[in-house]
């Protein structure tokens, strides 16, 4: 498909001046016709030369893309002709993706190849289709371009983001992970199982000193305990309408899914049995608790395309389902959102009833927009009204949090960026205390 360049339109605009002058000076007609024919001939030749350029384009994608991550996509271009080529390349990304940059410039000498890169950031999980790759080859005179399409249609999977969680897991900067080893994923503390003996260090409790080993070695020795393994952890994921709200580039549900998978990864590595329940106005799916890597893969598949439902949340149906299915005392990690007093009425009582047999842990994401508004001094009447509404909502949220955090229910309410680490820290703390 021929595409005129800005340079060609400029030439044609300049030729309009002598064309108008022909009406006053007829003798200029042959000159004007000659100039028009010359420009149009050069444009036609430019387009023909651009069409003859031999370019091959291949898209290279990761096996799976991660939601909310700037995934690297490569476009490998091969130039088969002998002459230099200038071109622009645009990939047909899904509408649910943000591509940076959208158009890539290309300059290739004869018989060469080049790899172009751009970043594709999916806004949702699921399966999406990439289209074809469009190439616009510029003619050597800069008057015309020839567009061509390279068939590259493919369907890709967008999965939850585990890259950031993996970095946290390996980071020595996180204080709660200092004693967390990747191989054994064991956290030293007041667990119920003996782990090993080590030399006494400042800060160890006297109650942890092994006096027999101390006497044998003639130096203080501390007994290290670890949390009991093979316990049951149930991840309950709220997929109601409140979880569709967006925080930063992702929905609250996406943040919860990322944190849930991170928590499941740590729990599986720690030897615990992990299960999953997704609920909204009823229980949508249930995965019985099990241990091992295969269970983690099943969890990832179950959460791969979980979407929020624009419905209310029925916590009572969740309580009934878990009460029926769980005979053994379990840690229930509930990822949800807290809004107002009305919601609390349907949420608090089921959690209290669950706390009689199990250990409920409620994990929520703070409303960043609400906090930002409260930190902004009101300077106008409209902003002052919004500030007052935000303050009232914040007070209601705090009241709901106080109601939830009673009768054995633990509550963690953090920013979206901290949810991964906060969920695992809370899990490790409960394990270390021997609450299960």
C-alpha positions as CSV (number, residue, x, y, z in Angstrom):
1,X,0.0,0.0,0.0
2,X,1.6,3.4,-1.1
3,X,1.9,6.1,1.6
4,X,3.0,9.6,0.6
5,X,5.5,11.3,2.8
6,X,5.5,14.8,4.3
7,X,8.2,15.7,1.8
8,X,6.0,14.8,-1.1
9,X,3.1,16.8,0.2
10,X,5.5,19.8,0.6
11,X,6.6,19.5,-3.0
12,X,3.0,19.3,-4.2
13,X,2.1,22.3,-2.1
14,X,5.0,24.3,-3.6
15,X,3.9,23.3,-7.1
16,X,0.5,24.7,-6.5
17,X,1.9,28.2,-6.7
18,X,3.1,27.9,-10.4
19,X,-0.1,26.0,-11.2
20,X,-2.1,29.1,-10.1
21,X,0.3,31.3,-12.0
22,X,-0.5,29.5,-15.2
23,X,-3.9,31.2,-15.3
24,X,-2.1,34.6,-15.6
25,X,0.9,33.4,-17.6
26,X,-0.1,30.6,-20.0
27,X,3.4,30.2,-21.3
28,X,4.3,28.6,-18.0
29,X,2.0,25.6,-18.6
30,X,4.6,23.3,-20.2
31,X,7.0,24.0,-17.4
32,X,4.5,23.3,-14.7
33,X,3.3,20.1,-16.4
34,X,6.9,19.0,-16.7
35,X,7.6,19.7,-13.0
36,X,4.4,17.8,-11.9
37,X,5.3,14.9,-14.1
38,X,8.8,14.8,-12.7
39,X,7.7,14.8,-9.0
40,X,5.0,12.2,-9.7
41,X,7.4,10.0,-11.6
42,X,10.0,10.2,-8.8
43,X,7.3,9.4,-6.3
44,X,6.2,6.4,-8.3
45,X,9.8,5.2,-8.7
46,X,10.3,5.7,-4.9
47,X,7.3,3.5,-4.2
48,X,8.4,0.8,-6.6
49,X,11.9,0.7,-5.0
50,X,10.4,0.6,-1.5
51,X,8.2,-2.3,-2.5
52,X,11.1,-4.3,-3.8
53,X,12.9,-4.2,-0.4
54,X,13.2,-7.7,1.0
55,X,12.5,-7.7,4.7
56,X,11.6,-10.6,7.0
57,X,10.2,-9.9,10.5
58,X,9.8,-12.4,13.3
59,X,8.3,-11.7,16.7
60,X,9.8,-13.3,19.8
61,X,7.7,-13.5,22.9
62,X,8.3,-14.9,26.4
63,X,6.5,-18.2,27.0
64,X,4.1,-16.4,29.3
65,X,3.6,-12.7,29.9
66,X,3.1,-11.3,33.4
67,X,0.3,-8.9,34.3
68,X,1.4,-5.4,35.2
69,X,5.0,-6.1,34.1
70,X,6.8,-4.4,31.2
71,X,7.5,-7.6,29.4
72,X,10.2,-7.5,26.7
73,X,9.1,-8.3,23.2
74,X,11.6,-8.7,20.3
75,X,11.1,-8.1,16.6
76,X,13.9,-9.6,14.6
77,X,14.3,-8.1,11.2
78,X,16.4,-9.5,8.3
79,X,17.3,-7.4,5.3
80,X,18.0,-9.6,2.2
81,X,18.7,-6.8,-0.3
82,X,22.0,-5.1,-1.2
83,X,20.9,-1.5,-0.4
84,X,20.4,0.4,2.9
85,X,16.8,0.6,4.2
86,X,14.9,3.0,6.4
87,X,11.7,1.7,7.9
88,X,9.2,1.9,10.7
89,X,7.8,-1.2,12.5
90,X,4.6,-1.4,14.5
91,X,3.3,-4.5,16.2
92,X,-0.4,-5.2,16.5
93,X,-0.6,-5.7,20.3
94,X,-3.9,-6.6,22.1
95,X,-6.1,-3.7,23.2
96,X,-5.6,-4.6,26.8
97,X,-1.8,-4.0,26.5
98,X,0.2,-0.9,26.7
99,X,3.2,-0.9,24.3
100,X,6.2,1.4,24.7
101,X,7.2,2.6,22.2
102,X,4.4,2.0,19.8
103,X,6.4,2.5,16.7
104,X,10.0,1.4,16.2
105,X,12.4,3.1,13.8
106,X,14.8,0.9,11.7
107,X,17.9,1.6,9.8
108,X,19.6,-1.4,8.1
109,X,22.5,-1.7,5.7
110,X,22.4,-4.2,2.9
111,X,22.3,-7.9,3.8
112,X,22.1,-7.4,7.5
113,X,19.8,-8.1,10.5
114,X,18.7,-6.2,13.6
115,X,16.7,-6.9,16.7
116,X,14.2,-4.3,17.9
117,X,12.7,-4.3,21.4
118,X,9.6,-2.8,23.0
119,X,7.8,-3.4,26.3
120,X,4.3,-4.8,26.5
121,X,2.4,-4.3,29.8
122,X,-0.8,-6.3,30.1
123,X,-3.5,-4.8,32.3
124,X,-5.4,-8.1,32.8
125,X,-4.8,-11.8,33.2
126,X,-6.1,-14.3,30.7
127,X,-5.5,-15.2,27.0
128,X,-5.0,-12.5,24.4
129,X,-4.2,-12.4,20.7
130,X,-1.3,-10.6,19.1
131,X,-2.0,-9.6,15.5
132,X,0.3,-9.1,12.6
133,X,3.5,-6.9,12.4
134,X,3.2,-3.9,10.1
135,X,6.3,-2.5,8.3
136,X,6.5,0.8,6.5
137,X,9.5,0.9,4.2
138,X,10.6,4.4,3.2
139,X,11.7,5.0,-0.4
140,X,15.3,6.2,-1.1
141,X,14.1,9.6,-2.2
142,X,11.9,10.1,0.9
143,X,8.8,10.7,-1.2
144,X,6.8,7.5,-0.8
145,X,6.6,4.5,1.6
146,X,5.4,1.1,1.0
147,X,3.4,-0.7,3.8
148,X,3.4,-4.4,4.2
149,X,2.0,-6.8,6.7
150,X,3.9,-9.8,8.1
151,X,1.5,-12.5,9.4
152,X,2.4,-13.1,13.1
153,X,-0.9,-13.8,14.8
154,X,-0.5,-15.7,18.0
155,X,-2.5,-16.2,21.3
156,X,-0.5,-15.6,24.5
157,X,-1.2,-16.3,28.2
158,X,-0.9,-13.5,30.7
159,X,-0.3,-14.9,34.2
160,X,0.0,-13.3,37.6
161,X,3.2,-11.4,38.4
162,X,5.7,-13.6,40.4
163,X,8.8,-11.8,39.4
164,X,8.6,-9.1,42.1
165,X,7.7,-11.7,44.7
166,X,10.8,-13.8,43.8
167,X,13.0,-10.8,44.3
168,X,11.6,-10.2,47.7
169,X,12.1,-13.8,48.6
170,X,15.8,-13.6,47.7
171,X,16.3,-10.1,49.2
172,X,18.4,-9.8,52.4
173,X,16.9,-6.3,52.9
174,X,13.6,-7.7,54.2
175,X,14.1,-8.0,57.9
176,X,11.7,-10.9,58.3
177,X,13.5,-12.9,55.7
178,X,17.0,-12.8,57.3
179,X,16.5,-16.3,58.7
180,X,14.6,-17.6,55.8
181,X,16.6,-20.0,53.6
182,X,15.4,-20.6,50.0
183,X,16.2,-24.3,50.1
184,X,14.4,-25.2,53.3
185,X,12.2,-22.1,53.7
186,X,12.4,-22.5,57.4
187,X,12.0,-19.6,59.9
188,X,13.8,-20.1,63.2
189,X,11.6,-19.1,66.1
190,X,9.4,-20.6,68.9
191,X,8.0,-23.4,66.7
192,X,7.1,-26.8,68.0
193,X,9.8,-28.9,66.2
194,X,13.5,-29.1,67.0
195,X,15.6,-27.9,64.1
196,X,19.3,-27.7,65.3
197,X,21.8,-26.4,67.8
198,X,23.9,-23.4,67.3
199,X,26.2,-21.1,69.3
200,X,24.4,-18.6,71.6
201,X,24.2,-15.1,70.2
202,X,23.2,-11.9,71.9
203,X,19.5,-11.5,72.0
204,X,18.7,-15.2,72.4
205,X,16.3,-16.1,75.1
206,X,17.6,-17.9,78.2
207,X,14.7,-20.4,77.8
208,X,16.2,-21.5,74.4
209,X,19.6,-22.4,75.9
210,X,20.3,-26.1,75.8
211,X,22.1,-26.6,79.1
212,X,23.3,-30.2,78.4
213,X,24.9,-29.2,75.1
214,X,26.3,-26.1,76.9
215,X,28.0,-28.3,79.5
216,X,29.4,-30.6,76.9
217,X,30.8,-27.9,74.7
218,X,31.9,-25.5,77.5
219,X,30.2,-22.6,75.8
220,X,26.6,-21.4,75.6
221,X,24.5,-23.3,73.0
222,X,21.0,-22.4,71.8
223,X,18.3,-24.8,70.8
224,X,16.6,-23.7,67.5
225,X,13.0,-24.6,66.9
226,X,11.1,-24.5,63.7
227,X,7.5,-24.2,62.9
228,X,5.6,-27.5,62.4
229,X,5.2,-28.7,58.9
230,X,2.3,-30.3,57.0
231,X,-0.2,-27.9,58.4
232,X,-3.2,-26.7,56.3
233,X,-3.3,-23.3,54.7
234,X,-6.5,-22.2,52.9
235,X,-6.3,-19.2,50.6
236,X,-9.7,-17.6,50.2
237,X,-9.9,-15.0,47.4
238,X,-12.7,-12.5,47.3
239,X,-13.7,-12.0,43.6
240,X,-16.6,-9.6,44.3
241,X,-17.2,-6.1,42.8
242,X,-15.0,-4.3,45.3
243,X,-12.0,-6.2,44.1
244,X,-12.4,-4.8,40.6
245,X,-11.2,-1.3,41.9
246,X,-7.9,-0.4,40.4
247,X,-4.8,0.5,42.5
248,X,-1.9,1.7,40.4
249,X,-1.9,-0.3,37.2
250,X,-3.7,-3.3,38.5
251,X,-7.0,-4.2,40.1
252,X,-7.2,-5.1,43.8
253,X,-7.9,-8.7,42.6
254,X,-4.7,-8.8,40.6
255,X,-2.7,-7.6,43.6
256,X,-4.4,-10.3,45.7
257,X,-3.8,-13.0,43.2
258,X,-0.1,-12.1,43.0
259,X,0.2,-12.1,46.8
260,X,-1.8,-15.4,47.1
261,X,0.6,-17.2,44.7
262,X,3.6,-15.8,46.6
263,X,2.1,-17.0,49.9
264,X,1.3,-20.4,48.3
265,X,4.8,-20.7,47.0
266,X,6.3,-20.1,50.5
267,X,3.8,-22.4,52.2
268,X,4.4,-25.2,49.7
269,X,8.2,-24.9,50.1
270,X,7.7,-24.9,53.9
271,X,6.0,-28.4,53.6
272,X,2.4,-27.2,54.3
273,X,-0.7,-28.3,52.5
274,X,-2.3,-25.4,50.6
275,X,-5.8,-25.1,49.3
276,X,-7.8,-22.5,47.5
277,X,-11.4,-21.1,47.5
278,X,-12.6,-18.3,45.2
279,X,-15.9,-16.7,46.2
280,X,-18.2,-13.8,45.5
281,X,-22.0,-14.1,45.9
282,X,-21.2,-17.8,46.4
283,X,-18.3,-20.2,46.2
284,X,-17.0,-20.1,42.6
285,X,-14.3,-22.7,42.8
286,X,-12.6,-24.9,45.5
287,X,-9.3,-26.7,45.4
288,X,-8.7,-29.2,48.2
289,X,-5.5,-28.6,50.2
290,X,-2.5,-30.7,49.2
291,X,1.3,-30.4,49.4
292,X,4.1,-30.4,46.7
293,X,5.0,-28.5,43.6
294,X,2.2,-30.1,41.6
295,X,-0.3,-28.4,44.0
296,X,1.3,-25.0,43.4
297,X,0.9,-25.5,39.6
298,X,-2.7,-26.4,40.2
299,X,-3.2,-23.2,42.3
300,X,-1.6,-21.1,39.5
301,X,-3.8,-22.6,36.9
302,X,-6.9,-22.0,39.1
303,X,-6.0,-18.4,39.5
304,X,-4.8,-17.8,36.0
305,X,-8.1,-16.3,34.6
306,X,-10.0,-15.5,37.8
307,X,-12.0,-12.3,37.1
308,X,-14.0,-10.1,39.5
309,X,-17.8,-10.5,39.5
310,X,-19.9,-7.3,39.7
311,X,-21.9,-8.8,42.6
312,X,-22.1,-8.6,46.4
313,X,-19.9,-10.8,48.6
314,X,-21.6,-13.6,50.6
315,X,-19.2,-14.4,53.5
316,X,-21.7,-16.7,55.1
317,X,-21.7,-19.0,52.1
318,X,-17.9,-19.1,52.4
319,X,-18.2,-20.0,56.1
320,X,-20.6,-22.8,55.3
321,X,-18.4,-24.2,52.6
322,X,-15.3,-24.2,54.7
323,X,-17.1,-25.5,57.7
324,X,-18.3,-28.5,55.7
325,X,-15.0,-29.3,53.9
326,X,-12.4,-28.6,56.6
327,X,-12.2,-31.0,59.5
328,X,-8.6,-30.1,60.5
329,X,-7.7,-26.8,62.1
330,X,-6.4,-24.6,59.3
331,X,-5.0,-21.2,58.7
332,X,-7.5,-19.2,56.5
333,X,-5.8,-16.4,54.6
334,X,-8.7,-14.2,53.4
335,X,-7.9,-11.7,50.7
336,X,-10.7,-9.2,50.5
337,X,-11.7,-5.5,50.7
338,X,-13.3,-3.6,53.5
339,X,-15.7,-0.8,52.7
340,X,-18.2,0.3,55.2
341,X,-20.4,-0.6,58.2
342,X,-23.0,-2.4,56.1
343,X,-20.3,-4.8,54.7
344,X,-19.0,-5.4,58.1
345,X,-22.4,-6.8,59.3
346,X,-22.1,-9.7,56.8
347,X,-18.3,-10.2,57.3
348,X,-17.5,-10.0,61.0
349,X,-19.8,-12.7,62.3
350,X,-18.8,-15.4,59.8
351,X,-15.1,-14.7,60.6
352,X,-15.7,-14.9,64.3
353,X,-17.5,-18.3,63.9
354,X,-14.5,-19.5,61.7
355,X,-12.1,-18.4,64.5
356,X,-13.6,-21.0,66.9
357,X,-12.2,-23.8,64.8
358,X,-9.6,-22.2,62.6
359,X,-7.1,-19.3,62.4
360,X,-8.5,-16.5,60.2
361,X,-6.1,-14.0,58.7
362,X,-7.7,-11.1,56.8
363,X,-5.5,-9.4,54.2
364,X,-6.7,-6.1,52.5
365,X,-5.3,-3.5,50.2
366,X,-5.4,0.2,51.3
367,X,-7.2,2.6,49.1
368,X,-4.2,4.7,47.8
369,X,-6.4,7.3,46.2
370,X,-8.3,7.9,49.5
371,X,-5.0,8.3,51.4
372,X,-3.6,10.6,48.8
373,X,-6.7,12.8,49.0
374,X,-6.6,13.0,52.8
375,X,-2.9,14.1,52.6
376,X,-3.8,16.9,50.2
377,X,-4.8,20.2,51.9
378,X,-8.2,21.4,50.6
379,X,-7.8,24.7,48.8
380,X,-11.1,24.9,47.0
381,X,-14.7,24.3,48.0
382,X,-15.1,21.2,45.8
383,X,-11.8,19.7,47.1
384,X,-12.9,20.4,50.6
385,X,-16.1,18.5,50.1
386,X,-14.2,15.6,48.6
387,X,-11.8,15.8,51.6
388,X,-14.7,15.5,54.0
389,X,-16.2,12.5,52.2
390,X,-12.8,10.8,52.2
391,X,-12.4,11.5,55.9
392,X,-15.8,9.9,56.6
393,X,-14.9,6.8,54.5
394,X,-11.6,6.5,56.2
395,X,-13.3,6.6,59.7
396,X,-15.8,3.9,58.6
397,X,-12.9,1.8,57.3
398,X,-11.1,2.1,60.6
399,X,-14.2,1.1,62.5
400,X,-14.7,-2.0,60.3
401,X,-11.0,-2.9,60.9
402,X,-11.5,-2.7,64.6
403,X,-14.6,-5.0,64.4
404,X,-12.8,-7.5,62.2
405,X,-9.6,-7.6,64.4
406,X,-11.4,-9.1,67.4
407,X,-12.1,-12.6,68.7
408,X,-9.0,-14.3,67.2
409,X,-9.1,-12.7,63.8
410,X,-5.8,-11.2,62.6
411,X,-6.0,-8.2,60.2
412,X,-3.3,-6.9,57.8
413,X,-4.1,-3.7,55.9
414,X,-1.2,-2.5,53.7
415,X,-0.4,-0.7,50.5
416,X,-0.7,-2.8,47.3
417,X,3.1,-2.8,46.9
418,X,3.6,-4.4,50.3
419,X,0.9,-7.0,50.1
420,X,3.2,-9.9,49.0
421,X,5.7,-9.4,51.8
422,X,3.0,-8.6,54.4
423,X,1.1,-11.8,53.6
424,X,4.1,-14.1,54.0
425,X,5.3,-12.3,57.1
426,X,1.9,-12.8,58.8
427,X,1.9,-16.5,57.8
428,X,5.5,-17.0,59.2
429,X,4.5,-15.1,62.4
430,X,1.5,-17.4,63.0
431,X,3.7,-20.5,62.2
432,X,6.4,-19.3,64.6
433,X,3.9,-18.7,67.4
434,X,2.5,-22.2,67.1
435,X,-1.0,-20.8,66.8
436,X,-2.0,-23.6,64.5
